[in-house]
Amino acid sequence: AVTPAAPDTPGVLVFCDCDFGPGALRARLRVALEENGDIPAAVALHLGDGTVLGAAAVPVTGSRYSYADLTVDWPAFSGVRDLRLTLTGPVRLDRIDFERG
């Protein structure tokens, strides 16, 4: 799992040359959040060119090891793209999957 190094500074993961094939319509993230801090926990997804795909607040799961699925829907796009995933607050990310249809 990954988490921002400091809860008050967003953590950014960059995935280069992701092949989304004919199109991805959503991301399913497996996240955990023990408790909200001063900064609300959230995830945001952007393409490498800055295009905003979507964002979502992360629900409290009660433990840093108790994960829940979070779905972020976005407009259809396709092809090979860079993807930026921003984690804000004390959120932990265990997994990300991309789905069609």
C-alpha positions as a Markdown table, in Angstrom:
| # | Residue | x | y | z |
|---|---|---|---|---|
| 1 | Ala | 0.0 | 0.0 | 0.0 |
| 2 | Val | 1.0 | 3.6 | -0.5 |
| 3 | Thr | 0.2 | 6.7 | 1.4 |
| 4 | Pro | 1.4 | 10.4 | 1.3 |
| 5 | Ala | 4.6 | 10.9 | 3.2 |
| 6 | Ala | 3.0 | 13.7 | 5.1 |
| 7 | Pro | -0.8 | 14.0 | 5.6 |
| 8 | Asp | -0.7 | 17.7 | 4.9 |
| 9 | Thr | 1.1 | 17.3 | 1.5 |
| 10 | Pro | -0.6 | 15.5 | -1.4 |
| 11 | Gly | 1.1 | 12.4 | -2.7 |
| 12 | Val | 1.2 | 11.9 | -6.5 |
| 13 | Leu | 1.7 | 8.6 | -8.3 |
| 14 | Val | 2.5 | 8.9 | -12.0 |
| 15 | Phe | 1.9 | 5.9 | -14.3 |
| 16 | Cys | 3.5 | 6.4 | -17.8 |
| 17 | Asp | 2.3 | 5.0 | -21.0 |
| 18 | Cys | -0.8 | 3.2 | -19.7 |
| 19 | Asp | -2.7 | 1.4 | -22.5 |
| 20 | Phe | -6.4 | 1.9 | -21.9 |
| 21 | Gly | -7.2 | 0.1 | -25.2 |
| 22 | Pro | -10.6 | 1.0 | -26.7 |
| 23 | Gly | -11.6 | 2.8 | -23.6 |
| 24 | Ala | -11.9 | 2.9 | -19.8 |
| 25 | Leu | -14.9 | 4.4 | -18.1 |
| 26 | Arg | -14.0 | 4.1 | -14.4 |
| 27 | Ala | -11.4 | 3.4 | -11.9 |
| 28 | Arg | -11.9 | 1.1 | -8.9 |
| 29 | Leu | -9.6 | 1.9 | -6.0 |
| 30 | Arg | -9.0 | -0.1 | -2.9 |
| 31 | Val | -8.5 | 2.4 | -0.1 |
| 32 | Ala | -8.3 | 2.7 | 3.7 |
| 33 | Leu | -8.7 | 5.6 | 6.1 |
| 34 | Glu | -8.5 | 5.1 | 9.9 |
| 35 | Glu | -10.0 | 8.5 | 10.7 |
| 36 | Asn | -10.3 | 11.9 | 9.0 |
| 37 | Gly | -7.6 | 14.4 | 10.0 |
| 38 | Asp | -7.5 | 18.1 | 9.5 |
| 39 | Ile | -7.3 | 17.6 | 5.7 |
| 40 | Pro | -10.1 | 15.6 | 4.2 |
| 41 | Ala | -9.0 | 12.4 | 2.5 |
| 42 | Ala | -9.5 | 12.2 | -1.2 |
| 43 | Val | -8.3 | 10.7 | -4.5 |
| 44 | Ala | -8.1 | 12.5 | -7.8 |
| 45 | Leu | -7.2 | 11.2 | -11.3 |
| 46 | His | -5.8 | 13.3 | -14.1 |
| 47 | Leu | -4.4 | 12.4 | -17.5 |
| 48 | Gly | -0.7 | 13.5 | -18.1 |
| 49 | Asp | -1.9 | 16.5 | -20.0 |
| 50 | Gly | -3.8 | 17.8 | -17.0 |
| 51 | Thr | -7.3 | 16.7 | -18.1 |
| 52 | Val | -9.3 | 16.0 | -15.0 |
| 53 | Leu | -10.8 | 12.5 | -15.0 |
| 54 | Gly | -12.5 | 12.5 | -11.6 |
| 55 | Ala | -12.2 | 12.7 | -7.9 |
| 56 | Ala | -13.8 | 11.3 | -4.8 |
| 57 | Ala | -13.8 | 11.6 | -1.0 |
| 58 | Val | -12.4 | 8.6 | 0.8 |
| 59 | Pro | -14.7 | 7.1 | 3.4 |
| 60 | Val | -13.5 | 6.3 | 6.9 |
| 61 | Thr | -12.9 | 2.5 | 7.1 |
| 62 | Gly | -12.0 | 2.5 | 10.8 |
| 63 | Ser | -8.5 | 1.0 | 10.4 |
| 64 | Arg | -5.5 | 1.7 | 8.1 |
| 65 | Tyr | -5.7 | -2.0 | 7.2 |
| 66 | Ser | -9.5 | -2.2 | 6.6 |
| 67 | Tyr | -9.9 | -1.5 | 2.9 |
| 68 | Ala | -13.0 | -0.5 | 0.9 |
| 69 | Asp | -13.6 | -0.2 | -2.8 |
| 70 | Leu | -14.1 | 3.3 | -4.1 |
| 71 | Thr | -15.3 | 3.9 | -7.7 |
| 72 | Val | -14.4 | 7.0 | -9.8 |
| 73 | Asp | -16.4 | 7.4 | -13.0 |
| 74 | Trp | -15.0 | 9.5 | -15.9 |
| 75 | Pro | -15.7 | 10.5 | -19.5 |
| 76 | Ala | -14.7 | 7.8 | -22.0 |
| 77 | Phe | -11.2 | 8.0 | -23.5 |
| 78 | Ser | -8.9 | 5.5 | -25.1 |
| 79 | Gly | -5.3 | 4.8 | -26.2 |
| 80 | Val | -2.0 | 5.1 | -24.5 |
| 81 | Arg | -1.9 | 7.8 | -21.9 |
| 82 | Asp | 0.0 | 9.0 | -18.8 |
| 83 | Leu | -2.1 | 8.9 | -15.6 |
| 84 | Arg | -1.6 | 10.9 | -12.4 |
| 85 | Leu | -3.2 | 9.8 | -9.2 |
| 86 | Thr | -3.2 | 12.3 | -6.3 |
| 87 | Leu | -3.8 | 11.1 | -2.7 |
| 88 | Thr | -4.8 | 13.8 | -0.2 |
| 89 | Gly | -4.9 | 13.3 | 3.5 |
| 90 | Pro | -4.0 | 10.2 | 5.5 |
| 91 | Val | -5.5 | 7.8 | 2.9 |
| 92 | Arg | -3.9 | 4.4 | 2.0 |
| 93 | Leu | -4.1 | 3.0 | -1.5 |
| 94 | Asp | -3.8 | -0.7 | -2.0 |
| 95 | Arg | -4.9 | -1.2 | -5.6 |
| 96 | Ile | -6.3 | 0.4 | -8.7 |
| 97 | Asp | -8.2 | -1.3 | -11.5 |
| 98 | Phe | -9.7 | 0.2 | -14.7 |
| 99 | Glu | -13.1 | -1.0 | -16.0 |
| 100 | Arg | -15.1 | -0.6 | -19.2 |
| 101 | Gly | -18.8 | -0.7 | -19.7 |
